[in-house]
Each structure stands twice: as C-alpha cells, then as structure tokens.
Amino acid sequence: MKYIAKRIKIHFLLAIAAMMFILSSCNKDVEQFATPVVVTPAGLALGETIATIPDDSLYYKLIVRGGMLTTINNKANQFTMIVPNNAAMRQFCVALGAPAGQPDAVYAGFISTLIPVANAASIVSFNMMPQKITTASIPGTFPNFFYPTNLNPTTGTPGFNPLVRLLTFPSTRNGNWINNIPLLAVNLAAANGVIHTAAAMPAPPQKVLAQRIFADADMTYLAAAINRADSGVAPTTSASLVWVLSNFGPNITVFAPTNLAFQQLLTVQITQALIAQGVPPLTAAAQAAFLASTPAVFSTPALYPVLTPMVVKGIVVYHLLGSRAFLNNFPTAATSYPTLLNSAVPTHPGVSLNCTFTGPFVSAATVKGIANPTASNILINPTPEPNGTSDQFFVNGVIHKIDQVLRPQ
C-alpha cells in the first residue's frame, strides 16, 4: 500500500508540474510571423496570352462574350484552359446555325451577338480546370483520368451546391486528348496557367444517360430490360438502375445493345428453352421469334421464371463500367476490365476491350463478353445525339452502341 501511495503521489506531482508548464507557456506573447509577400507572376496572363495568338481569335471572342476575361487575367488564379482553334470554332458556330464557308469576321460577329452571354460563360467555364495541369501530370492509364471543371451545373437552380462541378477527361493514352477530342498543341505556358489547343469544341453535356436510353428508338429493349431489373426497387434509391442512370454523381460507361442485338439473342435463348420443354423445333423458333419481336418480352408473365429481375439485372450491369471510357482511351490490344457485375461477383473476368486507330482517330473498337463466341462491334459515330452511336457524352457517363448483347456466362 505504501508503494501504491508513493506512485500516486509521484504521478500527481508530475501532473501538477505539467499543468504549470502549460499555464506559463500560455502567458507568453503569441509568436509573430511575418506576412508572406505575394509575388505576382511575371508575363502575360491567360487571356492576354490567348489575345496574342491569331488562331485563337474566335475563342477569345467567346471569352469576352461570356464576361470571363477578368477571371482568367487575374494572376492570383491558376487555370488550365482548353482552347479550340479557329477551325474548331468555325465548326462550332456552324453547328449553332451560322452559315458555313464565311470569313472569320462573320463568325466573330455571330459569337459576339447571337451566342447568349450565359451560354458563352458556361462553355468557357467548362473548358477551364482549376490549377495548372500539364500533360506530364496526366496519366496514360485506363480508365480516363478525370478532373473538375469550373462549371457548376447547379448554379441558379433550387439545388445549388457550391462544391459541384462538371468533370472533364484529359488523357495521354494513345496521344493527347480532352474527352474524345485530340489536342493539337499542349503546355503553352502563361503567367497564371497553361493552355492546350483542341481540334474541336468540348461542349458541356446537357443530359443524363437515362434521358438518351429511354428516348432512343433503337434502345427500347435496353430500356425495358432496365425496368425489369428494377422490379420491386424504389427508383429513388441508389439500388435502382434508373436512379444510377438519372443522377449527377455516378460516372459510368454504358455499352448499349441495339434492339436487333436483343432480338437475336432472345430468339435463340427462348427457342432453346421451348425445345427443352418438348416443343417441336420449328414451332419453338416461330414462338420465340414472336415473343422476342417486342420489348414487352421482358414483361411477359410466361417468361418471368426465366427473365427474373435478378437475371436481367445481372445482364444489364454486365454492360456497365464503373468509370468513363472514351474509345481513344481503349487499349490497342485486347484487355479485360471489370464491370459493375464484379460488385456482386468479384472474381468475374469482366469484359475485354480493344480498339484500332487509323491515323489519329479510332476506326474500330470492340467489347467482348466472357461467353460471347465473338467480340461485339462498337458502332462508331461520335457525332452528338440523337444520331451519334459512340462516345456519346452525358453528365453522368458515356454511351457506346454495340451490335451484340454481352453474355456474362
């Protein structure tokens, strides 16, 4: 007991001494630190630099139109800017309704008077990234590296969130890219950032994936499959595929089989199932073709035991990557990557991706399911919707149409 009392006394004295030291330290004057000197970077700011480049004159007009010049000329700010050259700006203006084949003065006037100020500001903001990002800091890995832009899509809406930003996807795999657009020149330094020259206008996406899938006349089977997969699931929860495809936040790639691709697979599968039930082959083939002739095949009660929500969901999520992949970032030798199916089956080998370049652009690309005898072709047409079929750019992902249904087993 004497030993214990002695130990308590020692610890008590040590605690008192420590407290006295703390109190004496608090009575000292607060240490003063010199205010750092802010050094303004030397040289031309971003806007001033762009103004000196003749081939960027039309984009400079867009910057001015959007009221962004003061922002990018403030040397206290650091930005990376994607600047479409004049050829790209002419194409952009024509796409907006300007006449083709006109001198640059006509397009300059079109930009300065007919493009709404808010639209111009949004486009320029989408093509600005905070901080200085040179190609040396952009990995050439799969999937695409992503970075927030200066564009907040919730500005001016009831759901405004100051932290939200649309993403852009630079890449140094198979060349230098922003999304699926080649960069013609890179790393032009300015006093407060860096400029990369683009071959086309990277326009901010306006819609989510679900809006394209549920409106496309050639994706009605995919839409029906998604609805079947969501049977019994509230569409307001993240367990719903419709929710995932409809909301800002997810960042996925959709390999979207055409209606014909679904019809072909379903006809074969239903025919085999009917034959196994004793139906004569010719009769089975005719009945299968009839059942598979409409997207209602997924809501046909007679097929519920086969096309269960779990089975259909497994097929749908096998067509989704949990990251955004433009074709130019595909491997040039067949390589396997996981899909969202791997969240339920971690050991699944995923899908195999491959692309072929002709010159600077992808001329062919495939995706192969583990049980598909041959690879599915991606239908290459990167023009914007509604007619485009590859590299279709949306707020929450990208869509590539394919000519087979991918089979996970």
C-alpha positions as CSV (number, residue, x, y, z in Angstrom):
1,M,0.0,0.0,0.0
2,K,2.9,2.4,0.8
3,Y,4.3,1.7,-2.7
4,I,0.9,2.4,-4.4
5,A,0.5,5.6,-2.3
6,K,4.0,6.7,-3.3
7,R,3.3,6.0,-7.0
8,I,0.1,8.1,-6.9
9,K,1.9,10.9,-5.2
10,I,4.7,10.9,-7.9
11,H,2.1,10.9,-10.8
12,F,0.1,13.7,-9.1
13,L,3.2,15.9,-8.8
14,L,4.1,15.2,-12.4
15,A,0.6,16.2,-13.5
16,I,0.8,19.5,-11.5
17,A,4.2,20.3,-13.0
18,A,2.9,19.7,-16.5
19,M,-0.1,21.9,-15.9
20,M,2.1,24.7,-14.5
21,F,4.3,24.5,-17.6
22,I,1.3,24.8,-19.9
23,L,0.0,27.7,-18.0
24,S,3.3,29.5,-18.1
25,S,3.5,28.9,-21.8
26,C,0.1,30.4,-22.3
27,N,1.2,33.6,-20.6
28,K,4.0,34.2,-23.2
29,D,3.4,36.6,-26.1
30,V,2.0,35.0,-29.2
31,E,4.8,34.3,-31.6
32,Q,4.7,36.7,-34.5
33,F,5.1,35.5,-38.1
34,A,6.0,37.8,-40.9
35,T,3.2,38.1,-43.5
36,P,4.4,36.4,-46.7
37,V,5.0,38.6,-49.7
38,V,2.7,37.8,-52.6
39,V,4.7,37.8,-55.8
40,T,2.7,38.5,-58.9
41,P,3.7,36.0,-61.7
42,A,5.7,37.7,-64.4
43,G,4.5,37.6,-68.1
44,L,1.2,37.6,-69.8
45,A,-1.9,36.2,-68.1
46,L,-4.1,33.6,-69.8
47,G,-6.4,36.0,-71.5
48,E,-3.6,38.2,-72.6
49,T,-1.7,35.2,-74.0
50,I,-4.7,34.0,-76.0
51,A,-5.2,37.5,-77.4
52,T,-1.8,37.3,-79.0
53,I,-2.5,34.1,-80.9
54,P,-4.1,34.7,-84.3
55,D,-5.5,31.2,-84.5
56,D,-7.3,31.6,-81.1
57,S,-9.1,34.9,-82.1
58,L,-12.6,33.4,-82.3
59,Y,-12.3,31.7,-78.9
60,Y,-11.1,35.0,-77.5
61,K,-14.3,36.5,-78.7
62,L,-16.2,33.8,-76.8
63,I,-14.2,34.5,-73.6
64,V,-15.1,38.2,-73.9
65,R,-18.8,37.4,-74.7
66,G,-19.0,35.3,-71.6
67,G,-17.5,38.0,-69.4
68,M,-14.7,35.7,-68.4
69,L,-11.7,37.8,-69.3
70,T,-11.2,39.4,-65.9
71,T,-11.3,36.0,-64.3
72,I,-8.6,34.4,-66.4
73,N,-6.5,37.5,-66.4
74,N,-6.4,37.6,-62.6
75,K,-2.9,36.4,-61.9
76,A,-3.9,35.3,-58.4
77,N,-5.9,32.5,-60.1
78,Q,-4.3,29.4,-61.7
79,F,-6.2,27.7,-64.5
80,T,-5.7,25.1,-67.3
81,M,-7.6,26.2,-70.4
82,I,-8.7,24.1,-73.3
83,V,-8.8,26.5,-76.3
84,P,-10.4,25.3,-79.6
85,N,-8.6,26.9,-82.6
86,N,-10.3,28.9,-85.2
87,A,-11.1,26.0,-87.4
88,A,-12.8,24.3,-84.5
89,M,-14.7,27.5,-83.6
90,R,-16.0,27.8,-87.2
91,Q,-17.4,24.3,-87.0
92,F,-18.9,25.1,-83.6
93,C,-20.6,28.3,-85.0
94,V,-22.0,26.4,-88.0
95,A,-23.4,23.8,-85.6
96,L,-25.2,26.6,-83.8
97,G,-26.7,27.9,-87.0
98,A,-24.1,30.2,-88.5
99,P,-23.7,30.0,-92.3
100,A,-20.8,27.8,-93.5
101,G,-17.8,29.0,-95.5
102,Q,-17.8,32.5,-94.2
103,P,-14.8,34.7,-93.3
104,D,-13.8,34.8,-89.6
105,A,-15.3,38.3,-89.2
106,V,-18.8,36.8,-89.8
107,Y,-18.2,34.2,-87.1
108,A,-16.7,36.8,-84.7
109,G,-19.9,38.8,-85.1
110,F,-22.0,35.7,-84.6
111,I,-20.2,34.9,-81.3
112,S,-20.4,38.5,-80.1
113,T,-24.1,39.0,-80.8
114,L,-26.0,35.7,-81.2
115,I,-24.5,33.3,-78.6
116,P,-26.2,34.1,-75.2
117,V,-23.8,35.5,-72.6
118,A,-24.7,32.8,-70.1
119,N,-24.0,30.1,-72.7
120,A,-20.7,31.6,-73.6
121,A,-19.7,31.8,-69.9
122,S,-20.8,28.1,-69.4
123,I,-18.7,26.9,-72.3
124,V,-15.6,28.7,-71.3
125,S,-16.0,27.6,-67.7
126,F,-16.4,24.0,-68.8
127,N,-13.1,24.3,-70.7
128,M,-11.3,25.7,-67.6
129,M,-9.8,23.5,-64.9
130,P,-8.5,24.9,-61.6
131,Q,-4.7,24.7,-61.2
132,K,-2.0,24.2,-63.8
133,I,-2.2,20.8,-65.4
134,T,0.4,19.9,-67.9
135,T,0.4,16.7,-69.9
136,A,3.3,15.4,-67.7
137,S,0.8,15.2,-64.8
138,I,-1.9,13.4,-66.8
139,P,-1.6,9.6,-66.6
140,G,-1.9,7.4,-69.7
141,T,-3.8,4.8,-67.8
142,F,-7.3,3.2,-68.2
143,P,-9.9,4.5,-67.4
144,N,-9.7,8.1,-68.3
145,F,-8.2,10.5,-65.7
146,F,-10.8,13.0,-64.7
147,Y,-10.7,16.5,-63.3
148,P,-13.4,19.0,-62.2
149,T,-14.0,22.0,-64.5
150,N,-15.0,25.5,-63.4
151,L,-18.6,24.9,-64.5
152,N,-21.2,24.3,-61.7
153,P,-24.3,22.8,-63.3
154,T,-26.4,23.7,-60.2
155,T,-25.8,27.4,-60.4
156,G,-29.1,29.3,-60.5
157,T,-31.2,26.2,-59.6
158,P,-33.0,25.3,-56.3
159,G,-30.4,22.5,-55.8
160,F,-27.4,24.9,-55.9
161,N,-24.4,23.3,-54.4
162,P,-21.2,25.4,-54.4
163,L,-19.0,22.3,-54.4
164,V,-20.5,20.7,-57.5
165,R,-18.5,20.7,-60.8
166,L,-18.9,19.0,-64.1
167,L,-16.0,16.8,-65.0
168,T,-13.7,16.7,-67.9
169,F,-11.5,13.8,-69.0
170,P,-7.9,14.5,-70.2
171,S,-5.8,11.6,-71.3
172,T,-2.3,10.9,-72.6
173,R,-3.1,7.4,-73.7
174,N,-2.7,6.9,-77.4
175,G,-1.9,10.6,-77.8
176,N,-3.1,13.8,-76.0
177,W,-6.9,14.2,-75.6
178,I,-9.6,16.0,-73.8
179,N,-12.6,13.7,-73.7
180,N,-12.6,12.2,-77.2
181,I,-11.1,15.3,-78.8
182,P,-7.4,15.4,-79.9
183,L,-5.2,18.1,-78.5
184,L,-3.3,19.8,-81.3
185,A,-0.8,21.6,-79.1
186,V,-0.1,21.3,-75.4
187,N,1.5,23.0,-72.4
188,L,1.6,26.6,-73.7
189,A,2.6,28.5,-70.5
190,A,1.0,31.7,-69.3
191,A,1.8,33.6,-66.1
192,N,-1.2,32.1,-64.3
193,G,-1.7,28.7,-66.0
194,V,-1.3,26.6,-69.1
195,I,-3.2,26.4,-72.5
196,H,-3.9,23.2,-74.5
197,T,-5.2,23.6,-78.1
198,A,-8.2,21.4,-79.1
199,A,-9.3,20.2,-82.5
200,A,-13.0,20.7,-81.7
201,M,-15.1,22.4,-79.1
202,P,-15.5,20.3,-75.9
203,A,-19.1,21.3,-75.2
204,P,-20.6,20.7,-71.7
205,P,-23.1,17.8,-71.5
206,Q,-26.7,18.7,-71.1
207,K,-28.4,15.4,-70.3
208,V,-28.0,12.3,-68.1
209,L,-27.7,8.8,-69.5
210,A,-31.3,7.8,-68.8
211,Q,-32.6,10.6,-71.0
212,R,-30.9,9.1,-74.0
213,I,-31.6,5.5,-73.3
214,F,-35.3,6.0,-72.7
215,A,-35.7,8.3,-75.7
216,D,-33.7,6.4,-78.3
217,A,-35.9,4.3,-80.6
218,D,-33.0,1.8,-81.0
219,M,-32.6,1.3,-77.2
220,T,-36.2,0.3,-76.3
221,Y,-35.1,-3.3,-75.4
222,L,-32.4,-1.9,-73.1
223,A,-34.9,0.4,-71.5
224,A,-37.3,-2.5,-71.0
225,A,-34.5,-4.6,-69.5
226,I,-33.6,-1.8,-67.1
227,N,-37.2,-1.5,-66.0
228,R,-37.4,-5.3,-65.5
229,A,-34.2,-5.3,-63.5
230,D,-35.7,-2.6,-61.2
231,S,-38.8,-4.5,-60.4
232,G,-39.6,-4.1,-56.8
233,V,-36.9,-1.4,-56.3
234,A,-37.8,2.2,-55.5
235,P,-36.5,4.4,-58.3
236,T,-35.4,7.0,-55.7
237,T,-32.7,4.8,-54.2
238,S,-29.2,4.0,-55.4
239,A,-30.2,0.3,-55.7
240,S,-32.2,1.3,-58.7
241,L,-30.5,1.3,-62.2
242,V,-32.8,4.1,-63.3
243,W,-31.5,6.2,-60.3
244,V,-27.9,5.4,-61.3
245,L,-28.5,6.4,-64.9
246,S,-30.5,9.5,-64.0
247,N,-28.4,11.3,-61.3
248,F,-25.4,13.6,-61.2
249,G,-22.6,11.8,-59.4
250,P,-22.2,8.3,-61.0
251,N,-19.6,8.2,-63.7
252,I,-20.1,5.2,-65.9
253,T,-19.8,3.7,-69.4
254,V,-22.8,2.1,-71.0
255,F,-22.4,-0.5,-73.7
256,A,-25.9,-0.3,-75.2
257,P,-27.0,-3.2,-77.3
258,T,-29.2,-2.3,-80.2
259,N,-32.8,-3.6,-80.5
260,L,-31.7,-6.1,-83.1
261,A,-28.9,-7.4,-80.8
262,F,-31.5,-8.1,-78.1
263,Q,-34.0,-9.7,-80.6
264,Q,-31.3,-12.1,-81.9
265,L,-30.2,-13.3,-78.5
266,L,-33.6,-13.6,-77.0
267,T,-34.9,-15.5,-80.1
268,V,-32.1,-18.1,-79.7
269,Q,-32.5,-18.4,-75.9
270,I,-36.3,-18.7,-75.9
271,T,-36.1,-21.2,-78.8
272,Q,-33.7,-23.4,-76.8
273,A,-35.9,-23.1,-73.7
274,L,-39.0,-24.2,-75.6
275,I,-37.3,-27.1,-77.2
276,A,-36.1,-28.2,-73.8
277,Q,-39.8,-28.2,-72.7
278,G,-40.7,-30.6,-75.6
279,V,-41.9,-28.0,-78.2
280,P,-41.0,-29.1,-81.8
281,P,-38.1,-27.0,-83.1
282,L,-39.9,-25.2,-85.9
283,T,-42.8,-24.3,-83.6
284,A,-40.4,-23.2,-80.9
285,A,-38.5,-21.0,-83.3
286,A,-41.7,-19.3,-84.5
287,Q,-43.0,-18.8,-81.0
288,A,-39.6,-17.4,-79.9
289,A,-39.4,-15.0,-82.8
290,F,-42.9,-13.7,-81.9
291,L,-42.1,-13.3,-78.2
292,A,-38.8,-11.6,-79.0
293,S,-40.3,-9.2,-81.6
294,T,-41.2,-6.6,-79.0
295,P,-39.5,-5.1,-75.8
296,A,-42.6,-6.4,-74.0
297,V,-40.8,-9.7,-73.9
298,F,-39.3,-8.5,-70.6
299,S,-42.8,-8.0,-69.1
300,T,-44.4,-11.2,-70.4
301,P,-45.6,-13.3,-67.4
302,A,-44.9,-16.6,-69.1
303,L,-41.2,-15.7,-69.2
304,Y,-41.0,-14.3,-65.6
305,P,-39.5,-17.6,-64.3
306,V,-36.6,-17.2,-66.8
307,L,-36.3,-13.4,-67.1
308,T,-36.3,-12.8,-63.4
309,P,-35.3,-9.3,-62.2
310,M,-32.1,-10.7,-60.8
311,V,-31.1,-12.4,-64.1
312,V,-31.9,-9.4,-66.1
313,K,-30.1,-7.1,-63.7
314,G,-27.0,-9.3,-64.0
315,I,-27.1,-8.9,-67.8
316,V,-27.6,-5.1,-67.6
317,V,-24.9,-4.4,-65.1
318,Y,-22.5,-6.5,-67.2
319,H,-22.9,-3.8,-69.8
320,L,-21.8,-1.0,-67.4
321,L,-18.3,0.0,-66.4
322,G,-17.9,1.9,-63.1
323,S,-15.8,4.6,-64.9
324,R,-16.0,6.7,-68.0
325,A,-14.1,5.3,-71.1
326,F,-13.9,7.1,-74.4
327,L,-12.8,5.0,-77.3
328,N,-9.5,6.8,-77.7
329,N,-8.6,5.5,-74.2
330,F,-9.3,1.9,-75.0
331,P,-6.3,-0.5,-75.2
332,T,-4.9,-1.3,-78.6
333,A,-4.5,-5.0,-77.6
334,A,-7.5,-6.9,-76.1
335,T,-7.5,-6.3,-72.3
336,S,-10.1,-7.3,-69.7
337,Y,-11.6,-4.8,-67.3
338,P,-14.3,-5.3,-64.5
339,T,-17.9,-4.2,-64.9
340,L,-20.5,-3.4,-62.3
341,L,-21.3,-7.1,-62.2
342,N,-18.0,-7.5,-60.3
343,S,-19.5,-5.8,-57.3
344,A,-21.6,-8.9,-56.9
345,V,-19.2,-11.4,-58.4
346,P,-15.7,-10.1,-57.6
347,T,-13.9,-12.9,-59.4
348,H,-15.7,-12.4,-62.7
349,P,-13.2,-11.7,-65.5
350,G,-15.2,-8.8,-66.8
351,V,-15.2,-7.7,-70.5
352,S,-12.4,-7.4,-73.0
353,L,-11.9,-4.1,-74.7
354,N,-9.9,-3.3,-77.9
355,C,-9.6,-0.5,-80.4
356,T,-7.8,0.2,-83.7
357,F,-6.5,3.6,-84.8
358,T,-6.4,4.8,-88.4
359,G,-4.4,8.0,-88.2
360,P,-5.3,10.0,-85.1
361,F,-8.8,8.5,-84.7
362,V,-10.3,5.2,-83.6
363,S,-11.6,3.4,-86.7
364,A,-12.8,0.2,-85.0
365,A,-13.5,-0.9,-81.4
366,T,-14.8,-4.0,-79.8
367,V,-16.1,-5.2,-76.4
368,K,-16.3,-9.0,-75.7
369,G,-18.4,-10.7,-73.1
370,I,-16.8,-13.8,-71.5
371,A,-19.5,-16.1,-73.0
372,N,-19.7,-14.4,-76.4
373,P,-18.1,-16.5,-79.2
374,T,-17.0,-13.3,-80.9
375,A,-16.5,-9.7,-79.9
376,S,-19.3,-7.2,-80.3
377,N,-18.5,-4.3,-82.5
378,I,-19.0,-0.8,-81.2
379,L,-20.9,1.2,-83.8
380,I,-18.6,4.2,-84.4
381,N,-20.2,7.5,-85.0
382,P,-19.0,10.1,-82.4
383,T,-21.3,12.9,-83.7
384,P,-23.6,14.3,-81.0
385,E,-27.1,12.8,-80.3
386,P,-29.6,11.9,-81.5
387,N,-27.7,10.2,-84.4
388,G,-24.3,9.5,-82.7
389,T,-23.6,6.0,-81.6
390,S,-20.2,6.1,-79.9
391,D,-18.5,8.4,-77.3
392,Q,-21.9,9.9,-76.5
393,F,-21.1,12.3,-73.7
394,F,-23.5,12.8,-70.8
395,V,-23.4,14.4,-67.4
396,N,-23.0,11.1,-65.6
397,G,-21.3,8.9,-68.2
398,V,-20.7,7.9,-71.8
399,I,-22.7,5.5,-74.2
400,H,-21.4,3.3,-76.9
401,K,-23.9,1.3,-79.0
402,I,-22.9,-2.3,-79.7
403,D,-24.2,-5.0,-82.1
404,Q,-24.4,-7.9,-79.6
405,V,-25.7,-8.4,-76.1
406,L,-22.8,-9.2,-73.8
407,R,-23.1,-12.6,-72.1
408,P,-21.5,-12.9,-68.6
409,Q,-21.7,-16.7,-68.5
